[in-house]
């Protein structure tokens, strides 16, 4: 058996006999590699990512609901404080005066400080909301650390929801009652998302994603 690659000699003559003035034929290395079982080189195909199970997709949607309710609750609190900023500023000024720390602060300057604090709070809420949605996206991609982080946040949310159950009866005003009910719904959504993220198919998905 010929162990050397055949030559590309289109005229069918003996490849070892070269016509004077013509360059020697070149070996057909690609054909030789195919005949001897060598793998063909080519562009490597990226592995197809494993689709997320239904439980993980549902958990993602539940986390979206948790984020939405949390943002609404925070913005409602900011709006409530903004509407009562005069009373809040006066109360803050009285507390500072009782501690001899009021210095030259007036009601107007205290109100301005409260307004700045509320604006900063809005940006913090929006920033944390965007970061939270990023964690949810990474969880959907199968990142174990994102699932762990969401589990910790969700457990804290469920704990605060249990406390909310005991205080809803003392809520005054229709809007406060609505926000309390939304807070309870947020805890329910968080508990459901945690459960779905830790089911058997979800665990297999996260383990397989961590090996890629």
N, C-alpha and C positions, 0 to 999 in steps of 0.2 A: 504493500500500500504506500502510495506516495505521501510522505509526511510534509512535503513542502507545498506551498500554495501555488496553484496553476498560474501561468502567465497569460496576460491579455494579448494574444497574438491573433488578430482577426483573419489572417490569410491561411490559417490551418497548417502552416509549416512547423517544422521542429522548432520549438521555442529556444533551443540552445544554439541554433544556427542563426546568427545575426547578419543581415545584409550590410555590407560595408557602407558607411555613411549614414546609416539609420541608428537611432538610439536603441539600446536594448529594451525589450518589453519589461513592463513593471508587473510584479506579482499582484494577483487579485486577493488582497488580504481579507477583504470583506467576505468573499465566497469561501475562503479557507476557514475563517472563523465560524461561519455558519455550518460547514461540513463537520467541523470538529467540536461542535457543541458550545462554542463560546457565546456568552450573552451579547446581544446587540446593544450598543450604546445609544442613548437617545434622551430626550428630555424626561426627567422624572415627574411623574404625576403626583400631585399632592393628595394625601388621603382624604376621602370624603368625610366630613364631620358627621358624627352620629347625631341623628335627630333627637331632640329632647322628648322625653315621654310626656304623656298628657298631664300627669300630676305636676311636673315642673312647669309646664305652660300655664296650668291653672293657678299654681302658686305665684307665678309672675303677675298674673292679672289681679290676684288678691293683694299683692304688695302694692300695685298701682293704686288700688282703693285705699289702702292704709296711708300711702303718701298723700293722696288727695284729701282725705279727712283730716290728716295732721296739718296740712297747709291751711285748710279752711279754718280749723280751730285756732291756729296761731294768728292768722290774719284777723279773725273775729276778735280775739283778745286785744290785738293791737288797735283795732278800730274802736273798741269799747274804751280803752285807756285814752285814746286820742280825743274822744268825745268828752271825757271827764278829766281832761288834762289840767284844767284850772283847779278842780278839787284835789286832784292827785298832787299837783305842784304845791298847793297850800299845805296839804298834809305832810309832804316831804319837808317843806320849809319849817313847819312846826316841830317836826322831829329833830331837825338840825339845830333849831333854836333851843330846844330842851337840852341838847348836848353841848351848847355853847360853841357850835361849829358852823353857825349860819354865816358868820362874817358879814360881808356887804351884800349878800344875795338878797334879791327882791323876788316878788311873785312873778314878775315878767321874765327875769333871767332864769328862774327855776322852770317856768313853762317852756322857755326855749331849750333848756337842757333836756327836759322830758321829751320834747318833740324830736330832738336829735337822737335820743335813745330809741325812740319808736322807729325812726327811719332806719337806724342801724339794725334794729331787730328784724325789720322786713327783709333787708338784704341777707341777714344771717339765715332767716327761714328759707328764702329762695335758694341760697347757696347750699344749705343742707339738703333741701329737696332734690336739687340736681345731683348731689353726691349720692343720695339714697337711691335714686333711679339708676345711677351708674352701678351701684352694688347689685341692684336687681338684675341689670343686664349681664353682669359678670356671673351671677348665679345661674342665669339662663344658659350661659355658655359652659356651665359645668365646673366652675371654680369652687373648690371646697372651702376656701377661706371666706368667700362671699356668702356661702350658705351659713357658715358658722357665725359670721357677723350679723346677718339678718336674724338668725335664731336668737342671739343675745338681745338685739333690739326688740324683736317680737315678744320675747319673754317679759321684758320690762313693760312693754305696752299692755300685755295681758294682766300683769300685776297691778298696774294703775287702773285698768278697767275694773278689776275686782273692788278696788277702793271706791271707784266711781259708783258702783252699785249701791253702796251704803250712803252716799251723799246725794243721790238724785232726788230723794224725797225732800230734801231741804233746799232744793234749787228754787229760786224765786224768778219769776218772769218766764214767758213762753220761749223766748230765744235761748235762755240759759238751759231750759229743759231740752230743747232741740239739740243744743250742742252736747249736752250730757248723753243723750241717746246716740248721737253720732260717735261720741267717744266710746260708748259700749260697743257699737257696731265696728269701730276700728279694732277693738280688742278681739272681737269674734273673727274678723278677717285675718288678723295676725296669727291667731291660734290655728285657723284652717290652713294658712300658708305654711306654718311650721310643720304641721302634721303631713301635708302633702310632700314637702321637701325631704322627709325622712322615711317615706315608704320604700318598699323593697325595690321597685323599679327605679325610683329616684336615686337610691343608694348605688345601684349598679351603674346608673348613668354617671354619677359623680366620680365613682372609682375608675370607670373606663376613661372618662375625660381627663382625669389626673395622670393617666399613663401615656397620654399622647404627647 
